Amino acid sequence: MNSIVKSVLELEVNNHAGVMSHVVGLFSRRAYNVEGILCMPVGDGRSSRVWLMVAGEARLEQMIRQIGKLEDVLSVRRHGGHEVFERVEEFFR
């Protein structure tokens, strides 16, 4: 039985209305499933950090490039997994 490998994308974005819609809309338009989303403001609140848990499939590199082109995305980092989701999962057990 093959288990699906999850990846976590960590985005730094400008913090204003509509940013999350643009990011999630990109995934939706390309029929790429997002397994989990977390978002919190950073520092003085001008930017936010968004964590997206996604399947680590072949199209992911293309998705990362496209996310990086969005106007309000300041940076994108890919993780094999991330502590933030591991901690949140504790609340759902």
For each residue, the residues with C-beta under 8 A, 3 or more apart:
1:
2:
3:
4: 55 56
5: 55 56 80
6: 35 53 54 55 56 81
7: 53 54 55 56 60 78 79 80 81
8: 51 52 53 54 78 79 80 81 82 84 85
9: 50 51 52 54 64 67 76 77 78 79
10: 49 50 51 76 77 78 79 82
11: 23 49 50 51 52 67 73 74 75 76 77
12: 42 47 48 49 73 74 75
13: 19 23 47 48 49 50 72 73 74
14: 19 46 47 48 72 74
15: 19 41 42 45 46 47 48
16: 19 72
17:
18: 21 22
19: 13 14 15 16 22 23 48 72
20: 23 24 37 39 50
21: 18 24 25
22: 18 19 25 26 70 71 72
23: 11 13 19 20 26 27 50 52 67 70 73
24: 20 21 27 28 34 37
25: 21 22 28 29
26: 22 23 29 30 63 66 67 70
27: 23 24 30 32 33 34 52 54 63
28: 24 25 31 32
29: 25 26
30: 26 27 59 63 66
31: 28
32: 27 28 54 59 63
33: 27 54 55
34: 24 27 37 52 53 54
35: 6 53 54 55
36: 51 52 53 85 88
37: 20 24 34 50 51 52 53
38: 50 51 84 85 88
39: 20 48 49 50 51
40: 48 49
41: 15 45 47 48
42: 12 15 45 47 48 49
43: 46 47
44:
45: 15 41 42
46: 14 15 43
47: 12 13 14 15 41 42 43 74
48: 12 13 14 15 19 39 40 41 42
49: 10 11 12 13 39 40 42
50: 9 10 11 13 20 23 37 38 39
51: 8 9 10 11 36 37 38 39 82 84 85
52: 8 9 11 23 27 34 36 37
53: 6 7 8 34 35 36 37 82 85
54: 6 7 8 9 27 32 33 34 35 60 63
55: 4 5 6 7 33 35 60
56: 4 5 6 7 60 80
57: 60
58: 61
59: 30 32 62 63
60: 7 54 55 56 57 63 64 78
61: 58 64 65
62: 59 65 66
63: 26 27 30 32 54 59 60 66 67
64: 9 60 61 67 68 76 78
65: 61 62 68 69
66: 26 30 62 63 69 70
67: 9 11 23 26 63 64 70 73 76
68: 64 65 73 75 76
69: 65 66 73
70: 22 23 26 66 67 73
71: 22
72: 13 14 16 19 22
73: 11 12 13 23 67 68 69 70 76
74: 11 12 13 14 47
75: 11 12 68
76: 9 10 11 64 67 68 73
77: 9 10 11
78: 7 8 9 10 60 64
79: 7 8 9 10 82
80: 5 7 8 56
81: 6 7 8 85 86
82: 8 10 51 53 79 85 86
83: 86 87
84: 8 38 51 87 88
85: 8 36 38 51 53 81 82 88 89
86: 81 82 83 89 90
87: 83 84 90
88: 36 38 84 85 91 92
89: 85 86 92 93
90: 86 87 93
91: 88
92: 88 89
93: 89 90
